[in-house]
């Protein structure tokens, strides 16, 4: 099975669903990064990102193994969430990376 949005072969429906979630997280992260005031840099390895679905603020921290986030999605999946993608995009646009 080939996903029409990807050049990579997808072996099953579950894998396709995971691929779409990752793309969706990345796109939502870019939208967050483009929103004025959504990201606050504490220092080069510590950021606060406003929640898009409530009044929460999540902490995104650089570690030796990559970025981590304090949001429930990151804790549940132990994978990049939209907040991590937002910080990565924000850094790439501001020349901090």
N, C-alpha and C positions, 0 to 999 in steps of 0.2 A: 504494500500500500504506500503510495506517495502522497504526502500532504501537499496540497496545491500552493501553500505559502512557503514551502521549503524545498531545498534540493536534496535533503536527506531522506532515505527510505525509512518509513515508520512501520514497525512490525505488527503492532496491534492497536486497538482502539484506546486502550489505557495509555500507551505511549504517546499517541496523538493528543490525547487530553492533556497530558503533562506538558507537551511541547507548546500547546496553545496557552496554557497557564503561564509558562515562562515568558512567552512573547507578550502576553497581556500585562504581566508584572512590569516588564521592561518599558512598555509603552506608557503605563500609568506612572512609572517612576519619572519618565521624561516630562510628563505633564506636571507632576509635583515640582520638579526642578525649575520649570518655567513659570511657576506661580510665585509672584512677589511675596517675600516674607515667609515662605513655607519652610525654608531651611536656614538654620542658624549655625554658623561655624563657631565651635567653642575653641578648638585648636585644630591643627592639621589632621589629627586622627580621631576627632570627637565632634559629632554633629547632632543637632536636635532637628527632628523633622515633624512638622505638624501632621496630624491625622487628617485624612480627607473625609472620614466618615464619623467624626465626633470631635470632642474637645481634648483628645489625648495628644501628647507629644511623645515621640519615640526617640531613643538614643541610638545612634549608629556609630559604632566604634571600630577602628582599624585594629586588627590583631595580626600576629605573625602568620596565621592561616587564612587571613582575609577579613572582610567586613562582617560584623555581626549587628543585629538589631534587637531591640527590646520588645518588638511587637509580637502579638500572638501568632501571626502567620509564620514568622521566622522560627519561633519556638516549636511550632507544630511540624514544620517541614524541614527545618535545618537547611534551608536553601535561600538563595537571594530573594528578598521580598522587594516590593515596590519602593520602600524607603532606602534600601541599599542601592538599588538602581538609581534612585533620585540623587543620592549623594555622589555616586560615580559620575553621573551626567553633569551635575552641578560643578564638580571638580574639573571635569574635562573642558567645560565652557569657561571657567574662571581661570584656567591655567594653573591650577593647584596640583594636578595629578603628577 
